[in-house]
């Protein structure tokens, strides 16, 4: 019945020529009206990611926006670490160079990472040791939408969407004929030196040219004052001291491993990017194109052996991506259709996993194409909407001794709509997506290493919700959602040893659609001197795809036709019933006005509980957390001190170890010599001031690779 309603909603809106990313909603008692041109960012509270540009306080899901000085303060080399202090967000933390966002406990193929509305077209969702190919140094704004309403960007967005917005394709003509933004950064924990610059110049009245580039170089990361190995890992290593190690010419010194402190070996990195773009911008629309190149060489922290016979590798990844993007927009300004938008990206990606002698052990190749066409309805009596079509294709191949996956191709075509209606204090919203997915393992007829086959899936997802303005300052909302996700190629076809996760991974080509039903309640309160945003959610899954450690003989039987042996723990993907529930909240209040300074206090907290029903907790779920700060803001200077406490995680899967809690104290002083509205600023921050050893439970390497220790960071931003 729910599918029928969703399909009817989609058909009705498509027939009336709707689509995605529309004109600004009509002003409400709890929302500021956006500026006339929705392609120009008009303030922190306007969300431009999604089918319709909306005030943050009207969005029926958890939302965070990072821009300006807050983005500068949170900036780190990876997108995961940059966002890790946002409510409902954690990070995979596979060393300082590979850290992907985790939203509400979801990671991998359940979170979409976008660059200006189009996927990053990399292989970061395949394994936690693979970096996201987005450079935060060049970000102008980052928006995080948590929860299934983000499914308008694809069925793999059940956990949410992270959209990193840059200026590579110019949106506006510079007022003075040119503009320049630059950043330089130093971080002491890894001796990190980085910088980036982006500039636009107008050529004539309508043509704008763009160029940008960035560079980062870092040494091995200095961790907190303590051992690299966690207590259980040290105990396991020390228990092996003195035991014979047959069949090896270089016995592992387990005592030395257990004594490692302070520095994280094989974690240095060097990355550079370059890009160019051009746009034709007129009163009736714009059309732009860009090219970008990404090049990185980074080390993967060693997963140290703690038992006789275990592998102990320290690979480096040599990563290259070349990418072309197109964005176009037509201002129809009609009574029915307001705008038509088009966005597309194509990228060729490869990375080599290098052994200590520099030899290529395994090579990953990925070619991807993604396109999105959106038709945006004009606002008619409080009703507005957006509908469109999206296409995605990926050809992914792994070559080498440790190839755990056959060459495979994924093609997806999705039709989506989002409709909103405002009447008085009530706002209604309904969205739907129909997606066709085709996945095929392209193996040779005589290749017995992998599963072969072709699968087709038809997925229908959607949501319905409403919000009510209790007063001019307070709005409450409720959203119901149904999601369906096709299994990924990795979940279907994997059959091999994966060095990055130190596991033999075994998929199942007979998997069904993963489905969930969810409910989310939101509260937004924004008034003079205070703000508060909170979300609580519950999701129930059927055919949830989860990894499960099983006897090595299970993987041995699957590997037998190829003659391979299984010498790693065996993890088999399974489909089970599961449920997630939790909350996130953040708020701030003005404490005092002291001369030219406003003193504010803020607090955020989040919690997620995830279980395989009638079995055990889902692995690598972040524990509860609270973060509070006090900040003094002036026209030219500001200062902040904050304390973050992450609780211990004792709810663990059978193959996990518990993770201790930790408390970090951070402080920041900022200077804006030309005023707070200037693009020029200098920021000095001290992070993890007391140099504590901290481990993220969601990290595969949490027992071997702690987070950064005391880190003094100096950041200079400059703009013209």
Beta strands, then each sheet from edge to edge (+ up, - down):
strand 1: 46-47
strand 2: 54-55
strand 3: 63-67
strand 4: 89-91
strand 5: 101-103
strand 6: 111-115
strand 7: 118-119
strand 8: 141-146
strand 9: 160-165
strand 10: 178-187
strand 11: 192-203
strand 12: 207-218
strand 13: 221-227
strand 14: 261-264
strand 15: 269-282
strand 16: 285-299
strand 17: 316-331
strand 18: 337-354
strand 19: 360-377
strand 20: 383-400
strand 21: 408-423
strand 22: 426-441
strand 23: 453-469
strand 24: 474-485
strand 25: 495-498
strand 26: 503-506
strand 27: 514-527
strand 28: 530-550
strand 29: 570-594
strand 30: 597-612
strand 31: 625-633
strand 32: 637-646
strand 33: 662-671
strand 34: 681-687
strand 35: 711-719
sheet 1: 1+ 2-
sheet 2: 3+ 8- 9+ 6+ 7-
sheet 3: 4+ 5-
sheet 4: 25+ 26- 29- 28+ 27- 24+ 23- 22+ 21- 20+ 19- 18+ 17- 16+ 15- 12+ 11- 10+ 35- 34+ 33- 32+ 31- 30+
sheet 5: 13+ 14-
end
